[in-house]
């Protein structure tokens, strides 16, 4: 027979057991829900990280600091560098005297999810451009030679290259990219693309040689050295032309001729790479200029009249012609003088003015001169004239205008004008 106390104890046991069962069931149910939620959160975070990773980008090459993002699309980003001396984990760049590279690793994190992304970043060298002191100098002199039986000549500036330097031990290394060098003017076998000569020596450039007859334009590089020291260079533009005579002729002009002078009594430490880079720059500029020349039109800008005076005074009259009275003609003569109240080498004139060139003044017994005339409107170059004068006669070599294009004057550089005038002078052919 159960007593009341025993019955109470049984109920108590049942209650404890039931509560434990219920609690266990509740705990079991809550744990499953927690695991499922954690998995979903992880997947969401990983997806956000992947999206941020795909969007994350920094420059592959830079010379300046990089702004490295620390948050993107709610994802935290931290950075690490493989070489802090090149580019730090904060994106600070330190350029070196040579090209360098470093790897930046981005760690993307959100909650308990994370991933990494690497970037290879190149830092170009911090090159300080070295410019050596140089001066214009006549290192080479050009003359013209022709086969026997050729009965015309040019007034110098052609395919016979004479080396000039005070030190006879100086060596001039020459390279031609079009045509070949001859051993001598009488040797009709073109030999090499390279030639060397000492000061006072001569090399002969020619268009001959297999594979070169169809090309009509190129350069000769001349590098002057004394022992192992580089002392100067010259760049010669060469080409073949036909002037309507029996033979084709060779044309050449010196684009640049420069010396590296001593500084403080010592030679500058000029490298061969520096010299060759300077030469290539000049050649590239010449090619570009030839490819995109300004528009020129032939124009009657001067009238020439040979005036026979006394036997000791034989002037040439030059009358300036231009419809715009504001255009100024800057005239320069290299030999002889202008008679302009007194004997002078330089004169500025306007339309209608007349100038007298004379083979006397401070210079006596002048047989030949070149007059260069540059037309300017304000500061704009609008044309040029080149005149060759002899006592009592003259030749107009070139007279051109640079016309307006779309209502605007063309931008004519001093370099282009200098070269155009030089060509007009050097490449004019005369009969004996």
C-alpha positions in Angstrom: 0.0 0.0 0.0 1.5 3.3 -1.1 1.7 6.0 1.3 1.1 9.6 0.6 4.8 10.3 1.0 5.8 7.5 -1.4 3.3 8.9 -4.0 4.8 12.4 -3.6 8.3 11.0 -4.2 7.2 9.2 -7.3 5.7 12.3 -8.7 8.8 14.2 -7.9 11.0 11.7 -9.8 8.7 11.8 -12.8 8.8 15.6 -12.9 12.6 15.6 -12.7 12.9 13.0 -15.5 10.3 14.7 -17.7 12.0 18.1 -17.2 15.3 16.6 -18.1 13.9 15.0 -21.2 12.2 18.2 -22.3 15.3 20.2 -21.6 17.4 17.8 -23.6 15.0 18.0 -26.5 15.0 21.8 -26.3 18.8 21.9 -26.3 19.0 19.5 -29.1 16.7 21.6 -31.2 18.5 24.9 -30.4 21.9 23.4 -31.4 20.7 22.3 -34.9 19.3 25.8 -35.6 22.6 27.4 -34.4 24.7 25.2 -36.7 22.5 25.9 -39.6 22.6 29.7 -39.1 26.4 29.7 -38.7 26.8 27.9 -42.0 24.5 30.4 -43.8 26.4 33.4 -42.3 29.7 31.9 -43.4 28.5 31.4 -47.0 27.2 35.0 -47.1 30.5 36.3 -45.8 32.5 34.3 -48.3 30.3 35.6 -51.1 30.8 39.2 -50.0 34.6 38.6 -49.8 34.6 37.1 -53.3 32.8 40.1 -54.7 35.2 42.5 -53.0 38.1 40.4 -54.2 37.0 40.6 -57.8 36.6 44.3 -57.6 39.8 45.0 -55.7 42.5 46.4 -58.0 45.7 48.5 -57.8 48.1 49.7 -60.5 50.5 47.1 -61.9 53.2 49.8 -62.3 53.6 53.0 -60.4 56.2 55.7 -59.5 54.0 57.3 -56.8 52.4 56.1 -53.6 49.3 53.8 -53.9 46.2 54.5 -51.9 45.5 50.9 -50.6 41.9 50.5 -49.6 41.2 49.1 -46.1 37.5 48.5 -46.6 35.6 47.4 -49.7 31.9 46.4 -49.9 31.9 46.0 -46.1 34.9 43.7 -46.2 38.0 44.6 -44.1 41.3 44.5 -46.0 44.8 44.4 -44.6 48.0 44.5 -46.6 51.5 43.0 -46.5 54.5 43.7 -48.8 57.2 41.3 -49.9 59.7 44.2 -49.9 59.0 47.1 -47.6 62.0 49.0 -49.0 60.3 49.2 -52.4 56.7 49.6 -51.5 55.4 49.4 -48.0 52.3 47.7 -46.7 50.8 51.2 -46.4 51.4 51.8 -50.1 54.4 54.1 -49.8 56.7 53.8 -52.8 60.5 54.2 -52.6 62.0 54.3 -56.1 65.4 52.7 -56.7 68.1 53.5 -59.3 67.0 50.4 -61.2 63.6 48.8 -62.0 62.2 46.9 -59.0 59.1 44.9 -58.2 57.3 43.9 -55.0 54.3 41.7 -54.3 51.4 43.2 -52.2 49.2 40.7 -50.6 45.7 41.7 -49.6 43.9 39.8 -46.9 40.1 40.2 -47.0 38.2 39.3 -43.9 34.5 39.4 -42.8 33.4 37.6 -39.7 35.0 34.2 -39.6 35.6 34.1 -43.4 38.8 35.3 -45.1 40.7 35.1 -48.4 43.9 36.6 -50.0 44.8 38.3 -53.3 48.3 39.1 -54.6 49.4 41.9 -56.8 52.7 42.2 -58.5 53.7 45.9 -58.7 56.6 47.2 -60.8 58.4 50.4 -59.7 60.4 51.9 -62.6 63.9 53.1 -61.9 64.3 56.6 -60.4 66.6 57.7 -63.2 68.1 61.2 -62.9 68.7 62.4 -66.5 72.3 63.2 -66.9 73.0 65.9 -69.4 76.7 66.5 -70.2 77.9 69.9 -71.3 78.4 70.1 -75.1 79.3 72.8 -77.6 78.7 73.1 -81.3 81.9 72.3 -83.1 83.0 71.5 -86.7 84.0 67.9 -86.3 83.3 66.9 -89.9 83.5 68.8 -93.2 81.6 67.6 -96.2 82.8 67.8 -99.8 81.6 66.4 -103.1 83.5 63.9 -105.3 82.3 62.4 -108.6 83.5 59.8 -111.0 85.8 61.0 -113.7 83.9 62.3 -116.7 81.2 63.9 -114.6 81.3 67.5 -115.6 79.4 69.2 -112.8 79.9 69.8 -109.2 78.2 71.1 -106.1 79.5 73.7 -103.7 80.6 71.2 -101.0 78.4 69.5 -98.4 78.2 66.0 -99.8 79.7 62.5 -99.7 83.3 63.1 -98.9 83.6 63.3 -95.1 86.7 64.9 -93.7 87.4 64.4 -90.0 88.5 67.5 -88.1 89.9 67.7 -84.5 93.0 69.3 -83.0 94.3 66.0 -81.7 95.5 63.9 -84.6 95.2 60.8 -82.5 91.5 61.3 -82.1 89.5 58.4 -83.8 86.2 59.0 -85.6 84.0 55.9 -85.7 81.5 56.1 -88.6 78.4 54.0 -89.2 76.1 54.3 -92.2 72.5 52.9 -92.2 72.0 53.5 -95.9 74.6 52.8 -98.5 78.2 51.8 -97.7 81.6 53.5 -97.3 84.3 53.3 -100.0 87.9 52.9 -99.3 88.7 55.9 -101.5 87.1 58.1 -104.1 88.7 56.1 -106.9 87.6 52.8 -105.5 84.4 51.7 -107.1 83.9 48.7 -104.8 81.6 49.7 -101.9 83.1 48.1 -98.8 81.7 48.4 -95.3 78.9 49.9 -93.3 81.5 51.0 -90.7 84.6 53.0 -91.1 87.2 54.7 -88.8 89.5 57.5 -89.5 91.8 59.8 -87.5 91.7 63.5 -87.5 92.4 64.8 -91.0 91.3 61.4 -92.5 88.6 61.0 -95.1 85.8 58.5 -95.6 83.6 58.3 -98.7 79.9 57.5 -98.4 78.2 56.0 -101.4 74.7 54.7 -102.3 76.3 51.6 -103.9 76.1 48.1 -102.6 73.7 45.3 -103.1 70.2 46.0 -101.7 70.7 49.7 -101.3 70.1 51.1 -104.8 66.3 51.5 -104.2 66.6 53.5 -100.9 67.3 57.2 -101.0 67.5 58.3 -97.4 69.5 57.6 -94.3 72.0 58.8 -91.7 75.7 58.5 -90.9 76.6 58.4 -87.2 80.1 59.7 -86.3 81.4 59.2 -82.8 84.7 60.9 -81.9 86.9 59.5 -79.1 90.3 60.0 -77.7 91.6 56.7 -76.2 88.6 55.4 -74.2 87.1 58.9 -73.7 84.2 60.0 -75.9 84.9 63.6 -77.0 82.1 64.4 -79.4 79.7 63.2 -82.2 78.1 64.2 -85.5 75.0 63.2 -87.3 74.9 63.5 -91.1 71.7 63.1 -93.1 72.4 61.5 -96.5 70.3 60.9 -99.6 70.5 60.5 -103.4 68.9 62.9 -105.7 68.6 63.6 -109.4 69.0 67.2 -110.6 68.2 66.6 -114.2 71.8 66.1 -115.2 73.5 63.0 -116.6 74.3 61.6 -113.2 72.5 61.2 -109.9 74.2 63.1 -107.1 74.7 62.4 -103.5 73.3 64.8 -101.0 74.4 65.2 -97.3 74.0 67.8 -94.6 75.3 67.8 -91.1 72.4 67.8 -88.7 74.5 68.2 -85.6 78.2 68.3 -84.7 79.1 68.7 -81.1 82.1 68.4 -78.7 82.0 67.5 -75.0 84.5 70.1 -73.6 86.6 69.5 -70.5 85.1 70.7 -67.3 87.4 71.9 -64.6 90.4 70.7 -66.7 89.1 67.1 -66.9 87.1 65.2 -69.5 83.5 64.5 -68.8 82.7 60.9 -68.1 80.4 60.5 -71.2 79.3 56.9 -71.9 78.9 55.4 -75.3 75.2 54.7 -74.4 74.7 58.4 -73.8 76.2 59.4 -77.1 74.2 56.8 -79.1 71.0 57.9 -77.3 71.8 61.6 -78.3 72.4 60.5 -81.9 69.2 58.5 -82.1 67.1 61.4 -80.7 68.5 63.7 -83.5 67.7 61.1 -86.1 64.2 60.5 -84.8 63.5 64.3 -84.9 64.8 64.5 -88.5 62.6 61.6 -89.6 59.5 63.2 -87.9 60.3 66.5 -89.5 60.6 64.9 -92.9 57.4 63.0 -92.4 55.4 66.0 -91.4 56.9 69.1 -93.1 55.2 72.4 -93.1 53.4 73.5 -96.3 55.6 75.7 -98.5 54.6 77.6 -101.7 57.0 79.2 -104.1 56.6 83.0 -104.0 58.3 86.0 -105.6 59.6 87.7 -102.4 62.6 89.5 -103.9 63.8 90.9 -107.2 67.5 90.7 -108.0 69.4 93.2 -110.2 73.0 93.1 -111.0 74.4 96.6 -111.1 77.7 97.1 -112.9 79.5 99.9 -111.2 83.2 100.8 -111.3 85.7 98.0 -111.5 86.3 98.2 -107.8 82.6 98.4 -106.8 80.2 95.8 -108.2 77.0 95.7 -106.2 74.0 93.5 -106.4 70.6 95.1 -105.8 67.9 93.2 -103.8 64.4 94.6 -103.8 62.0 93.4 -101.2 58.5 92.4 -102.3 55.5 91.5 -100.1 51.9 92.8 -100.2 51.8 93.1 -96.4 53.9 96.1 -95.3 53.9 94.7 -91.7 56.1 91.7 -92.7 59.7 92.2 -91.7 62.6 90.8 -93.8 65.6 89.9 -91.5 68.6 89.7 -93.9 72.0 88.2 -93.0 75.1 87.9 -95.3 77.9 85.6 -94.5 80.5 87.3 -96.7 80.8 90.8 -98.0 78.4 93.4 -96.7 75.2 95.3 -97.2 75.6 99.0 -98.0 73.0 100.4 -95.7 74.3 103.9 -94.7 77.4 101.9 -93.8 78.8 98.5 -94.3 76.8 95.9 -92.2 76.2 92.2 -92.1 72.6 92.3 -90.9 69.7 94.4 -92.1 65.9 94.5 -91.4 63.8 95.6 -94.4 60.2 95.9 -95.4 58.3 95.7 -98.7 59.6 98.1 -101.2 63.1 98.5 -99.7 66.2 97.9 -101.7 69.4 96.5 -100.4 72.9 96.6 -101.9 75.3 93.7 -101.4 78.9 94.6 -102.1 82.1 92.6 -102.3 84.0 95.1 -100.1 83.9 97.0 -96.8 85.8 95.3 -94.0 85.9 92.2 -96.2 87.9 92.7 -99.4 88.2 90.5 -102.5 85.0 88.6 -101.8 84.0 86.3 -104.7 81.1 84.5 -103.2 78.5 85.0 -100.4 75.1 83.6 -99.2 72.3 85.9 -98.1 69.6 84.5 -95.9 66.3 86.3 -95.5 63.7 85.3 -92.9 60.2 86.8 -93.2 58.4 87.5 -89.9 55.0 88.8 -89.0 55.2 89.8 -85.4 57.0 86.7 -83.9 55.6 84.3 -86.5 57.9 83.0 -89.3 56.1 83.2 -92.6 58.7 82.6 -95.2 62.4 82.6 -96.2 64.7 83.5 -99.1 68.1 82.2 -99.9 70.3 84.1 -102.4 73.8 83.3 -103.7 75.8 86.3 -104.8 78.9 86.9 -106.7 80.4 90.2 -107.8 78.0 91.6 -110.4 75.7 88.6 -110.5 73.3 86.7 -108.2 71.3 83.5 -108.1 68.0 83.0 -106.3 68.2 79.6 -104.6 64.9 79.5 -102.8 62.0 81.9 -102.2 59.0 80.4 -100.3 56.1 81.3 -98.1 54.5 79.3 -95.3 50.8 79.8 -96.1 48.1 79.9 -93.6 46.2 76.6 -92.9 42.6 76.9 -91.8 43.1 80.6 -91.3 46.1 80.2 -89.0 49.8 80.6 -89.6 51.7 77.4 -89.3 54.0 76.9 -86.4 57.5 77.0 -88.0 60.4 76.1 -85.6 63.8 77.6 -85.8 65.2 74.1 -86.3 63.1 73.5 -89.3 64.0 76.8 -90.8 67.7 76.3 -90.2 67.6 72.9 -91.9 65.5 74.2 -94.9 67.9 77.1 -95.5 70.9 74.7 -95.2 69.4 72.4 -97.7 68.8 75.2 -100.1 72.4 76.2 -99.8 74.1 72.9 -99.7 72.2 71.0 -102.2 72.2 73.4 -105.1 74.0 72.0 -108.2 76.0 74.2 -110.6 77.6 73.6 -113.9 81.4 74.2 -114.3 
